[in-house]
Each structure stands twice: as structure tokens, then as C-alpha cells.
Amino acid sequence: MVVLKSTAEIDAMREAGQIVASALEAVRRAARVGTTLRSLDALAEEVIRARGAEPLFKNYHPRWSATPFPGTICASINDVVVHGIPDDTQLADGDLLSVDCGARLGGWCGDAAISFVVGDASPGDDALIVTTEDALAAGIAAGRPGATLGDVANAIGRVARSAGYGLLADHGGHGIGREMHEAPGVPNEGPAGKGMRLEVGLVLALEPMLIAGGEDDYVVDDDGWTVRTGDGTRAARAEHTVAVTASGPRVLTAQ
């Protein structure tokens, strides 16, 4: 069931979203060559709890997973697209790191992700990250009252495909509110003009996931969580929590 939010509820989600933004920025600043993913995870949890919120991902246990997710962040390096588990892996020069983070404050959720390169970046990685951010921006811009989910999906997909990138199959954005994952699902590609109409009060987490090699397939590690590109090439992702308002899309996880 799709649940529309009031202006006051969207304002409350904005507070949760600001905590997520602060945690992601702290992780970005702390990520250096030699830094462990586990230390970045601890930092994000510290930022979230210091603001009176709870990590949204930690111990999250969907039906499809054999085990709960153990971290506060998803830390995905290079060919890992999403759901990378933060462990004792040390960041190396040139690693492309995607970090997904969520927080719950006063019962309301925020969810966002960023991608960046640690140390020196290759032109290819820079282009992949910029295009991923552009795809997210296009999806956000399409999120206006009266538009459709297909309009959002089409905007994201056109940016990715026109640059020659793949889009992670079977994954996309989602509704968000009291729970991290609510209806509706939001694909990252599709025909414009199709799907449900966007109404004022709808809040979505939009999250394009682009694959450098142009393929869409993926493999999942034995841990049941870590999703890697099927062709072994690098991936990037970007995400914001976005509310549909009468005056247009409102990004709740932007600082």
C-alpha cells in the first residue's frame, strides 16, 4: 500500500535525512588509503547515534536473506555494486567506493548513497560517477505531481544508457517512510508515461546503480549480501530520499 505523507511528516523525514547526509559526509572525509571499511562503519554509527537516531541498516533482516545485515553502512568497492559488508578491508589508492547509509529518527527513515574514488581517480571512474549522479538528478527532476513512475524510471535510464553504461538488473528505488522499504518500487529504466501517477506526499528513495562495462547482470557472494557486477567491471551508485510536493521534488537527504 502506498502511504502519502503530510507536510509535517515530510519535515520529520527531512530531519532523518540530514543525519544521513552528515554521516555520509563524515565517511567521505575519513576515507583515505589504508582506512578500513569497519572504521568507516563505526564512524557512521557514531554520527547517527550522536544525533539521537538509530542506524537503519544494522541488523536489517529481509525475508530473502539468511542473515541480518551486520553494518551501519553498505560499503561497496570497485566491482561491488551494492550491499557490500564493512569489514577489515583496507582502502587502496584508486578504489571506487560506494557508501549507502540510512537512519531512523522519531520513527521516520532517511536513505542515501554516494560514490567517490579514494586517492587518484581514473578518467573512467570519474565519468562513471558523474553520470550516475546525473542519472539521479534526472530522476529527481522528473518527480513532480502528475508525472508517472515511468517518467522517473525513463529519465534515469536514458542518462545511463546514452553514456553506454549498464543498469543493475532486478534492483531499483523504493518508497520510504516509517519503513525503509515501502511501496512503490521504482525501476531505474522503463517507458515514460506508464505506471502510477505521482501525488503530493509520495516519498521515494531513488537510486541508480550503473555498471561501467555496459552489462546488467550480477553475481552474489557467498555471504548472501554482496552484489558484484557480472562482467567484473566497476560500478557506482547514488541515492537520495525525495518527496513529491506541490512545488516540485524536495530532496530530503541533501545537506
C-alpha positions as CSV (number, residue, x, y, z in Angstrom):
1,M,0.0,0.0,0.0
2,V,1.3,3.4,-0.9
3,V,1.2,5.8,2.0
4,L,1.3,9.6,1.3
5,K,3.0,11.8,3.9
6,S,1.8,15.2,5.3
7,T,4.0,18.3,5.2
8,A,4.8,17.8,8.8
9,E,5.8,14.2,8.2
10,I,8.0,15.1,5.3
11,D,9.6,17.7,7.6
12,A,10.3,14.9,10.1
13,M,11.8,12.8,7.3
14,R,14.0,15.7,6.4
15,E,15.5,15.6,9.9
16,A,16.3,12.0,9.5
17,G,17.7,12.7,6.0
18,Q,20.0,15.4,7.4
19,I,21.6,12.9,9.8
20,V,22.2,10.5,6.9
21,A,23.8,13.3,4.9
22,S,26.1,14.2,7.8
23,A,27.1,10.5,8.3
24,L,27.9,10.2,4.6
25,E,30.0,13.4,4.6
26,A,31.9,12.2,7.6
27,V,32.7,8.9,5.9
28,R,33.8,10.7,2.7
29,R,36.2,12.9,4.7
30,A,37.6,9.9,6.6
31,A,38.1,7.6,3.7
32,R,41.8,7.5,2.9
33,V,44.3,5.0,1.6
34,G,44.7,2.4,4.4
35,T,41.4,3.2,6.1
36,T,39.4,0.1,6.9
37,L,35.7,-0.3,5.9
38,R,35.0,-1.3,9.5
39,S,36.3,2.0,10.8
40,L,34.2,3.9,8.4
41,D,31.2,1.9,9.6
42,A,31.9,2.7,13.2
43,L,32.2,6.4,12.3
44,A,28.9,6.5,10.6
45,E,27.2,4.8,13.5
46,E,28.8,7.3,15.9
47,V,27.4,10.3,13.9
48,I,24.0,8.8,13.7
49,R,23.7,7.9,17.4
50,A,25.1,11.2,18.5
51,R,22.2,12.9,16.8
52,G,19.7,10.7,18.7
53,A,18.9,8.5,15.7
54,E,19.3,4.7,15.0
55,P,21.2,3.1,12.1
56,L,18.6,1.9,9.7
57,F,20.6,-0.9,8.1
58,K,22.2,-2.6,11.1
59,N,20.5,-6.0,11.8
60,Y,18.1,-5.4,8.9
61,H,16.8,-8.9,8.0
62,P,14.7,-9.2,4.9
63,R,12.9,-12.5,4.1
64,W,15.3,-13.3,1.3
65,S,18.4,-13.1,3.4
66,A,19.7,-15.9,5.5
67,T,21.4,-13.5,7.9
68,P,20.8,-9.9,9.1
69,F,22.9,-7.2,7.6
70,P,25.8,-6.6,10.1
71,G,26.7,-3.0,9.3
72,T,25.6,0.6,9.6
73,I,26.7,1.3,6.1
74,C,26.9,-0.7,2.9
75,A,30.5,-0.2,1.7
76,S,30.9,-1.4,-1.9
77,I,34.4,-1.3,-3.5
78,N,35.1,-1.4,-7.3
79,D,33.0,-4.2,-8.8
80,V,30.7,-4.4,-5.8
81,V,27.5,-2.6,-6.8
82,V,25.6,-2.7,-3.6
83,H,25.3,-4.3,-0.1
84,G,29.0,-4.6,0.5
85,I,29.6,-5.6,4.1
86,P,32.0,-3.3,6.0
87,D,34.9,-5.5,7.2
88,D,38.7,-5.1,7.8
89,T,39.4,-4.5,4.1
90,Q,41.8,-1.5,3.8
91,L,41.1,1.1,1.1
92,A,43.7,1.2,-1.7
93,D,44.7,4.1,-4.0
94,G,42.2,4.3,-6.8
95,D,39.4,2.3,-5.2
96,L,36.0,3.4,-6.2
97,L,33.9,3.3,-3.0
98,S,30.1,3.4,-2.9
99,V,28.6,4.1,0.5
100,D,24.9,3.6,1.3
101,C,23.6,4.8,4.7
102,G,20.2,5.1,6.4
103,A,18.9,6.4,9.7
104,R,15.7,6.4,11.7
105,L,14.7,9.4,13.8
106,G,11.4,9.6,15.6
107,G,10.1,6.7,13.6
108,W,10.9,8.2,10.2
109,C,13.6,6.9,7.8
110,G,16.2,8.6,5.6
111,D,18.3,6.7,3.0
112,A,21.0,8.0,0.7
113,A,24.2,6.9,-1.1
114,I,27.3,8.4,-2.6
115,S,30.2,7.1,-4.7
116,F,33.8,8.5,-4.8
117,V,37.3,7.5,-5.5
118,V,39.9,7.1,-2.8
119,G,43.2,8.7,-3.8
120,D,43.8,9.2,-7.5
121,A,40.9,8.6,-9.8
122,S,41.0,7.4,-13.4
123,P,39.0,9.4,-16.0
124,G,36.8,6.3,-16.5
125,D,35.8,6.3,-12.8
126,D,35.2,10.0,-12.8
127,A,32.9,9.7,-15.8
128,L,31.0,6.8,-14.3
129,I,30.4,8.6,-11.0
130,V,29.4,11.9,-12.7
131,T,26.9,10.0,-15.0
132,T,25.5,8.2,-12.0
133,E,24.9,11.5,-10.3
134,D,23.4,12.9,-13.5
135,A,21.0,10.0,-13.7
136,L,19.9,10.6,-10.1
137,A,19.4,14.3,-10.8
138,A,17.3,13.5,-13.9
139,G,15.1,11.1,-11.9
140,I,14.6,13.7,-9.2
141,A,13.7,16.4,-11.7
142,A,11.0,14.0,-13.1
143,G,9.4,13.5,-9.7
144,R,6.6,16.0,-10.0
145,P,2.9,15.7,-9.2
146,G,1.0,14.3,-12.2
147,A,4.1,12.6,-13.6
148,T,4.4,8.8,-13.6
149,L,6.8,6.3,-12.1
150,G,7.7,5.5,-15.7
151,D,8.7,9.1,-16.2
152,V,11.2,8.8,-13.3
153,A,12.5,5.5,-14.5
154,N,12.8,6.7,-18.1
155,A,14.7,9.8,-17.0
156,I,17.2,7.7,-15.0
157,G,17.6,5.0,-17.7
158,R,18.1,7.5,-20.6
159,V,21.1,9.1,-18.9
160,A,22.7,5.8,-18.1
161,R,22.1,4.1,-21.5
162,S,23.1,7.1,-23.5
163,A,26.5,7.0,-21.9
164,G,26.9,3.3,-22.6
165,Y,26.6,2.1,-19.1
166,G,24.7,-0.9,-17.7
167,L,22.0,-0.8,-15.1
168,L,22.0,-3.4,-12.3
169,A,19.2,-5.8,-13.1
170,D,16.4,-6.5,-10.6
171,H,17.3,-3.6,-8.4
172,G,15.9,-0.1,-8.1
173,G,14.5,2.6,-5.8
174,H,11.6,2.3,-3.4
175,G,9.0,4.1,-1.3
176,I,10.2,5.1,2.1
177,G,8.6,6.5,5.3
178,R,8.1,4.6,8.6
179,E,9.9,1.7,7.0
180,M,13.0,1.7,4.8
181,H,11.3,-0.2,2.0
182,E,7.7,0.8,1.2
183,A,5.5,0.7,-1.9
184,P,6.0,1.6,-4.7
185,G,9.1,0.0,-6.2
186,V,10.9,2.4,-8.6
187,P,12.7,0.8,-11.5
188,N,15.8,2.5,-13.0
189,E,14.6,2.1,-16.5
190,G,11.2,2.0,-18.3
191,P,8.7,3.6,-20.6
192,A,7.7,7.2,-20.0
193,G,4.1,7.8,-19.2
194,K,3.5,4.4,-17.6
195,G,2.9,3.3,-14.1
196,M,1.2,5.0,-11.1
197,R,0.7,8.8,-11.0
198,L,2.9,10.7,-8.6
199,E,0.9,12.5,-5.9
200,V,1.8,15.2,-3.4
201,G,3.1,13.4,-0.3
202,L,4.7,10.5,-2.0
203,V,8.3,9.9,-0.8
204,L,10.7,7.9,-2.8
205,A,14.3,6.7,-2.4
206,L,15.8,7.0,-6.0
207,E,19.0,5.0,-6.5
208,P,20.5,4.5,-9.9
209,M,23.2,1.8,-10.0
210,L,25.4,2.0,-13.1
211,I,27.9,-0.6,-14.4
212,A,30.9,0.5,-16.4
213,G,31.0,-2.4,-18.8
214,G,27.5,-1.9,-20.1
215,E,26.1,-5.2,-18.8
216,D,23.2,-5.6,-16.4
217,D,23.9,-9.0,-14.9
218,Y,25.3,-9.6,-11.4
219,V,26.5,-12.3,-9.0
220,V,26.0,-12.5,-5.3
221,D,28.8,-13.6,-2.9
222,D,28.5,-16.5,-0.5
223,D,27.7,-14.0,2.3
224,G,24.3,-13.6,0.7
225,W,24.6,-9.8,0.6
226,T,27.4,-8.6,-1.6
227,V,26.3,-7.9,-5.2
228,R,29.0,-7.7,-7.8
229,T,28.9,-6.8,-11.5
230,G,28.6,-9.9,-13.6
231,D,31.3,-8.7,-16.1
232,G,33.8,-7.7,-13.4
233,T,33.8,-4.0,-14.3
234,R,33.3,-1.2,-11.8
235,A,30.1,0.2,-10.6
236,A,28.8,3.4,-9.0
237,R,25.6,4.4,-7.3
238,A,23.9,7.5,-6.0
239,E,20.7,7.8,-3.9
240,H,18.5,10.5,-2.4
241,T,15.3,10.4,-0.4
242,V,12.9,12.7,-2.4
243,A,9.4,14.0,-1.6
244,V,6.9,14.9,-4.2
245,T,5.4,18.3,-3.2
246,A,3.1,20.8,-4.9
247,S,6.1,23.0,-5.7
248,G,8.2,20.1,-7.2
249,P,10.6,17.5,-5.8
250,R,12.1,18.1,-2.4
251,V,15.4,16.3,-1.7
252,L,15.4,15.3,2.0
253,T,18.9,13.9,2.2
254,A,20.8,16.8,0.7
255,Q,22.8,19.0,3.1
